[in-house]
Amino acid sequence: MHVKNVQQKGTNMKNPFQPTGIVKDPAFCNREKEQRELNKYIENSQNVLLYSHRRYGKTSLIFKVFSGLKKVSGVYIDLFGTTTIDDFIKNFLKGISALETRVNRLNRIVRETLSSIGVNITLDSLTGSPVITPVARAGEKGRALEEVFAVLKKFSQQRKIAVAFDEFQEISGYGGNPFEKRLRSIIQPLSDVSFVFAGSQRHMLIQMFRDSNRAFYKMAQSYPLKRIEPNAYVPWIKGLYAQDGRSIASSAIGDVVGRCENHPAYVQEFFFWLWDEQKVTKEVIDGVERRIIERQIAEFSAEWEALTINQRRALKLVASSGGRNLFTADKLSMHGFRTASQLTTALQRLVNKGLVGKNEEYEIHDPLFRKWLQGA
């Protein structure tokens, strides 16, 4: 099969595809329905539990929604890698710094509100905007938490605010349920603030918000982020090629999207490498796929090596069987399981790690990781 991608004019347009980082226009694809719905929650000061598998574009969607808000100010707080309450406070203060660009006013609000934490206000070297930075660890953690949220409350008295906590599941490692209870008691009265609790550890987040014994039980409306619909990619990619005076066949786009199983990050990565090709053929697409997998061998190998022997066996079984009929005697025996309960335990661990999901059948979320497993 030969599908031509003919460069008709060539405007030397910068490669519009973005396989890493926060994806912004023109690399941001669609998500129009999600944008509308999240906007409605935020404008009505409702809390949202936004979760997805890794590299589905969750963070990019948050930034896209926040950039379009008219009557609401968005605050993004990244909790990835945080391990303590002090980390939480530091990242929280950095995030809410964006609510005030005037140093003198920000300084006054902070000094009036914070007494248990020593802070400095400096200018970000890249943006020139003021940033609140703690200069010492908080003494009484509960009081410090209340004070930093009191700063947020002061801002919310002037205008509506939406706060997005990204990788919110990290807070479960700070001190368990006592911290979660304290945090909920502080957040709940802030009726003029919409909170977006986001993360990629789907299993952990669902436990936090759906377990009646957990502090954040029913604190937010559940909003699972799915893959972008395949038919949304065709007009978007054709439009980007047209801006460069070129065309690309729908069948070529469909081939790539099908291989990626419409996984947003992989679609971006494929077309990032295809952008400079004069012709897009099956052979060219095959080559790009091989190179993408080769570049990720170290990452895939690290994932593999971190698993127990039974988890590896379970992963290979899901990869080879398509997730169907896993518990037959011959499949258990072929993959080294003595009992069905061993497989059940291994699969649950893989679900907890976010490597495998289960609807009607088990599936490996990352399509190229699965291809690598099948060839290993």
C-alpha positions as CSV (number, residue, x, y, z in Angstrom):
1,M,0.0,0.0,0.0
2,H,1.4,3.4,-1.0
3,V,-0.3,6.5,0.5
4,K,1.3,9.7,-0.7
5,N,1.7,12.8,1.4
6,V,2.7,15.3,-1.3
7,Q,4.3,18.5,-0.3
8,Q,2.6,21.0,-2.6
9,K,4.0,24.4,-1.5
10,G,6.0,23.9,1.7
11,T,5.7,27.0,3.9
12,N,8.4,25.8,6.2
13,M,5.8,25.7,9.0
14,K,7.2,24.6,12.3
15,N,6.4,21.0,13.2
16,P,3.0,21.4,14.9
17,F,3.0,18.1,16.7
18,Q,4.1,17.9,20.3
19,P,4.9,14.5,21.8
20,T,6.1,15.7,25.1
21,G,5.2,18.3,27.8
22,I,1.9,20.2,28.1
23,V,0.3,20.2,24.6
24,K,-1.0,23.6,23.5
25,D,-2.5,24.9,20.3
26,P,-2.1,24.0,17.5
27,A,-1.0,20.6,18.8
28,F,-4.0,20.3,21.0
29,C,-6.6,18.1,19.4
30,N,-10.3,18.4,19.9
31,R,-11.6,17.5,23.4
32,E,-14.5,20.0,22.7
33,K,-17.1,18.0,24.7
34,E,-14.7,17.6,27.6
35,Q,-13.9,21.3,27.6
36,R,-17.6,22.3,27.6
37,E,-18.5,19.9,30.4
38,L,-15.5,20.9,32.6
39,N,-16.3,24.5,32.0
40,K,-19.8,24.0,33.3
41,Y,-18.6,22.3,36.5
42,I,-16.1,25.1,37.1
43,E,-18.4,28.0,36.4
44,N,-20.9,26.5,38.9
45,S,-18.2,26.0,41.5
46,Q,-18.5,22.2,41.4
47,N,-15.7,19.8,42.3
48,V,-14.5,17.3,39.7
49,L,-12.5,14.1,40.0
50,L,-10.6,14.0,36.7
51,Y,-8.6,10.8,36.1
52,S,-7.1,9.1,33.1
53,H,-4.4,6.6,32.2
54,R,-0.9,8.0,31.7
55,R,-0.3,10.2,28.7
56,Y,-3.9,10.7,27.8
57,G,-3.6,14.5,27.9
58,K,-5.1,15.2,31.3
59,T,-2.8,18.0,32.2
60,S,-3.0,19.5,28.8
61,L,-6.8,19.5,29.0
62,I,-6.6,21.3,32.4
63,F,-4.4,24.1,30.9
64,K,-6.7,24.3,27.9
65,V,-9.8,24.7,30.0
66,F,-8.1,27.2,32.3
67,S,-6.9,29.3,29.4
68,G,-10.4,29.7,28.1
69,L,-12.1,30.8,31.4
70,K,-13.7,34.2,31.3
71,K,-15.1,34.8,34.8
72,V,-13.0,32.3,36.7
73,S,-9.3,32.4,37.6
74,G,-7.5,29.0,37.2
75,V,-4.8,27.8,39.6
76,Y,-2.7,24.8,38.7
77,I,-0.9,22.9,41.5
78,D,1.4,20.0,40.6
79,L,1.7,17.4,43.4
80,F,3.7,14.9,41.5
81,G,6.7,13.7,43.5
82,T,5.5,15.4,46.7
83,T,6.0,13.2,49.8
84,T,5.3,15.5,52.8
85,I,2.8,18.2,54.0
86,D,5.7,20.7,53.7
87,D,5.9,19.7,50.0
88,F,2.2,20.2,49.6
89,I,2.3,23.7,51.2
90,K,5.3,24.7,49.1
91,N,3.6,23.7,45.8
92,F,0.3,25.2,46.9
93,L,1.8,28.6,47.6
94,K,3.7,28.5,44.3
95,G,0.4,27.8,42.5
96,I,-1.7,30.5,44.1
97,S,1.0,33.0,43.5
98,A,-0.4,33.3,40.0
99,L,-3.6,34.9,41.3
100,E,-1.8,38.2,41.9
101,T,0.8,39.7,39.6
102,R,1.4,42.8,41.7
103,V,4.2,42.1,44.2
104,N,3.1,44.7,46.7
105,R,-0.4,43.5,46.9
106,L,0.6,39.8,47.0
107,N,3.1,40.6,49.8
108,R,0.4,42.4,51.8
109,I,-2.1,39.6,51.5
110,V,0.5,37.0,52.5
111,R,1.9,38.9,55.4
112,E,-1.6,39.5,56.8
113,T,-2.6,35.9,56.5
114,L,0.5,33.7,57.1
115,S,2.1,33.7,60.6
116,S,3.1,30.1,61.1
117,I,5.3,30.0,57.9
118,G,8.2,32.1,56.9
119,V,8.0,33.1,53.2
120,N,9.8,35.1,50.6
121,I,8.3,36.6,47.5
122,T,10.6,36.5,44.6
123,L,10.2,37.0,40.8
124,D,10.2,34.0,38.6
125,S,13.3,34.2,36.3
126,L,11.3,33.1,33.2
127,T,8.0,34.8,33.6
128,G,8.8,37.8,35.8
129,S,5.8,37.0,37.9
130,P,5.9,36.9,41.8
131,V,6.2,33.5,43.5
132,I,5.6,32.8,47.2
133,T,8.3,30.5,48.6
134,P,8.5,29.1,52.1
135,V,11.9,29.7,53.7
136,A,11.5,27.1,56.5
137,R,9.5,24.0,57.2
138,A,6.0,24.7,58.7
139,G,5.9,24.2,62.4
140,E,2.3,23.3,63.3
141,K,1.2,21.6,60.1
142,G,-2.6,21.9,60.7
143,R,-2.4,25.6,61.4
144,A,-0.1,26.1,58.4
145,L,-2.6,24.4,56.1
146,E,-5.4,26.5,57.3
147,E,-3.4,29.7,56.7
148,V,-2.4,28.9,53.2
149,F,-6.0,28.1,52.3
150,A,-7.0,31.4,54.0
151,V,-4.9,33.1,51.4
152,L,-6.9,31.3,48.7
153,K,-10.1,32.3,50.4
154,K,-9.1,36.0,50.3
155,F,-8.6,35.8,46.6
156,S,-11.9,34.0,46.2
157,Q,-13.8,36.8,47.8
158,Q,-12.8,39.0,44.8
159,R,-13.5,36.5,42.0
160,K,-14.4,32.9,41.4
161,I,-11.4,30.5,41.4
162,A,-10.8,27.0,40.1
163,V,-7.9,25.0,41.7
164,A,-6.5,21.9,39.9
165,F,-4.5,19.5,42.0
166,D,-2.6,17.4,39.6
167,E,-1.6,13.9,40.7
168,F,-3.8,14.3,43.8
169,Q,-3.3,10.7,44.8
170,E,0.1,11.7,46.1
171,I,-1.5,13.1,49.3
172,S,-2.3,9.6,50.5
173,G,1.4,9.2,51.3
174,Y,1.7,12.2,53.5
175,G,0.1,10.8,56.6
176,G,-2.9,8.7,55.7
177,N,-6.5,9.4,56.6
178,P,-5.8,12.0,59.3
179,F,-4.3,14.4,56.8
180,E,-7.0,13.7,54.3
181,K,-9.7,14.5,56.9
182,R,-7.9,17.7,57.8
183,L,-7.7,18.8,54.2
184,R,-11.3,18.0,53.5
185,S,-12.4,20.0,56.5
186,I,-10.5,23.0,55.1
187,I,-11.6,22.6,51.5
188,Q,-15.3,21.9,52.1
189,P,-16.4,25.4,53.3
190,L,-14.8,27.1,50.2
191,S,-18.1,27.2,48.3
192,D,-16.8,29.8,45.8
193,V,-13.9,27.6,44.7
194,S,-14.1,24.8,42.3
195,F,-11.6,22.0,42.9
196,V,-10.4,19.7,40.1
197,F,-8.8,16.6,41.7
198,A,-6.8,15.1,38.9
199,G,-4.5,12.1,38.6
200,S,-3.3,9.2,36.6
201,Q,-3.4,6.5,39.3
202,R,-7.0,5.7,38.6
203,H,-7.3,2.9,41.1
204,M,-6.0,5.0,44.0
205,L,-8.2,8.0,43.1
206,I,-11.4,5.9,42.9
207,Q,-10.6,4.5,46.3
208,M,-10.1,7.9,47.8
209,F,-13.4,9.3,46.4
210,R,-15.6,6.2,46.4
211,D,-14.7,4.4,49.6
212,S,-17.1,5.5,52.4
213,N,-14.3,5.2,54.9
214,R,-12.1,7.7,53.2
215,A,-12.2,11.5,53.9
216,F,-12.9,12.5,50.3
217,Y,-15.9,10.2,49.9
218,K,-18.3,11.7,47.3
219,M,-16.4,15.0,47.5
220,A,-16.3,15.4,43.7
221,Q,-18.1,14.4,40.5
222,S,-16.3,11.6,38.8
223,Y,-15.0,12.4,35.3
224,P,-12.9,9.7,33.6
225,L,-11.0,11.0,30.6
226,K,-11.1,8.6,27.7
227,R,-9.1,8.5,24.5
228,I,-9.9,10.9,21.8
229,E,-12.4,9.5,19.3
230,P,-10.6,8.3,16.1
231,N,-12.8,10.4,13.8
232,A,-11.6,13.6,15.6
233,Y,-8.0,13.1,14.3
234,V,-8.7,13.2,10.6
235,P,-9.9,16.8,10.2
236,W,-7.4,18.0,12.8
237,I,-4.3,16.4,11.1
238,K,-5.5,17.3,7.6
239,G,-6.0,20.9,8.7
240,L,-2.4,21.1,10.0
241,Y,-1.0,19.7,6.8
242,A,-3.2,22.1,4.8
243,Q,-1.7,25.1,6.7
244,D,1.7,24.0,5.4
245,G,0.3,23.7,1.8
246,R,0.4,19.9,1.9
247,S,-2.2,17.1,2.0
248,I,-2.3,13.7,3.6
249,A,-4.6,10.8,2.9
250,S,-7.3,9.9,5.4
251,S,-6.2,6.3,5.1
252,A,-2.6,7.2,6.3
253,I,-4.1,9.0,9.3
254,G,-6.4,6.0,10.0
255,D,-3.4,3.6,9.8
256,V,-1.5,5.5,12.5
257,V,-4.5,6.1,14.7
258,G,-5.3,2.4,14.5
259,R,-1.8,1.3,15.5
260,C,-1.9,3.7,18.4
261,E,-5.4,2.7,19.3
262,N,-6.1,6.4,19.4
263,H,-3.8,6.9,22.3
264,P,-3.3,10.7,22.3
265,A,0.5,10.8,23.1
266,Y,1.4,8.2,20.6
267,V,-0.6,9.8,17.8
268,Q,1.3,13.0,18.5
269,E,4.6,11.2,18.5
270,F,3.9,9.3,15.2
271,F,3.0,12.5,13.4
272,F,5.9,14.4,14.9
273,W,8.2,12.1,13.1
274,L,6.1,11.7,10.0
275,W,5.8,15.5,9.5
276,D,9.2,15.7,7.6
277,E,8.5,12.8,5.3
278,Q,7.7,13.6,1.7
279,K,5.7,10.4,1.3
280,V,3.8,8.5,3.9
281,T,3.7,4.8,3.0
282,K,3.0,1.8,5.1
283,E,6.7,1.1,5.1
284,V,7.5,4.6,6.4
285,I,4.8,4.2,9.2
286,D,6.3,0.8,10.0
287,G,9.7,2.4,10.4
288,V,8.4,5.1,12.7
289,E,6.7,2.6,14.8
290,R,9.9,0.5,15.2
291,R,11.9,3.6,16.1
292,I,9.4,4.8,18.7
293,I,9.4,1.3,20.4
294,E,13.2,1.2,20.2
295,R,13.5,4.6,22.0
296,Q,11.3,3.3,24.8
297,I,13.0,0.0,25.4
298,A,14.8,1.4,28.4
299,E,11.5,2.6,29.9
300,F,9.7,-0.6,29.1
301,S,12.5,-2.6,30.5
302,A,12.4,-0.6,33.7
303,E,8.7,-1.3,34.1
304,W,9.3,-5.0,33.4
305,E,12.2,-5.3,35.9
306,A,10.2,-3.7,38.7
307,L,7.6,-6.5,38.5
308,T,7.5,-9.8,40.4
309,I,7.7,-13.0,38.5
310,N,4.0,-13.6,38.8
311,Q,3.2,-10.1,37.6
312,R,5.4,-10.6,34.6
313,R,3.7,-13.9,33.8
314,A,0.3,-12.2,34.1
315,L,1.4,-9.3,31.9
316,K,2.6,-11.7,29.2
317,L,-0.6,-13.7,29.5
318,V,-2.7,-10.6,29.0
319,A,-0.5,-9.5,26.0
320,S,-0.7,-12.9,24.3
321,S,-4.4,-13.6,24.9
322,G,-5.9,-10.1,24.3
323,G,-7.1,-10.2,27.9
324,R,-9.7,-12.9,27.2
325,N,-10.3,-16.3,28.9
326,L,-7.3,-15.9,31.1
327,F,-8.3,-18.5,33.7
328,T,-8.5,-21.7,31.6
329,A,-6.3,-24.6,32.9
330,D,-4.1,-24.6,29.8
331,K,-3.3,-20.9,29.9
332,L,-2.6,-21.0,33.7
333,S,-0.2,-23.9,33.2
334,M,1.4,-22.5,30.1
335,H,2.3,-19.2,31.9
336,G,3.5,-20.9,35.1
337,F,0.5,-20.4,37.5
338,R,-0.3,-23.2,39.8
339,T,-3.7,-21.7,40.8
340,A,-6.2,-19.2,39.6
341,S,-5.8,-17.2,42.8
342,Q,-2.1,-16.6,42.0
343,L,-3.1,-15.0,38.6
344,T,-5.9,-13.0,40.3
345,T,-3.5,-11.5,42.8
346,A,-0.9,-10.7,40.1
347,L,-3.6,-9.0,37.9
348,Q,-4.8,-6.9,40.8
349,R,-1.3,-5.7,41.5
350,L,-0.9,-4.7,37.8
351,V,-4.3,-2.9,38.0
352,N,-3.0,-1.0,41.1
353,K,0.2,0.0,39.2
354,G,-1.9,1.3,36.3
355,L,-0.3,-1.0,33.8
356,V,-3.5,-3.1,33.2
357,G,-7.2,-2.1,33.3
358,K,-10.3,-4.2,33.5
359,N,-13.7,-3.6,32.0
360,E,-15.2,-6.7,30.6
361,E,-11.7,-8.0,29.9
362,Y,-8.2,-7.2,31.0
363,E,-6.2,-4.9,28.8
364,I,-2.7,-3.3,28.7
365,H,-3.3,0.4,28.5
366,D,-0.1,1.2,26.5
367,P,-0.5,-0.3,23.0
368,L,3.3,-0.1,22.2
369,F,4.2,-1.6,25.5
370,R,2.0,-4.5,24.6
371,K,3.6,-4.8,21.2
372,W,7.0,-4.8,22.9
373,L,5.9,-7.5,25.3
374,Q,4.5,-9.6,22.4
375,G,7.9,-9.4,20.7
376,A,10.1,-9.9,23.8
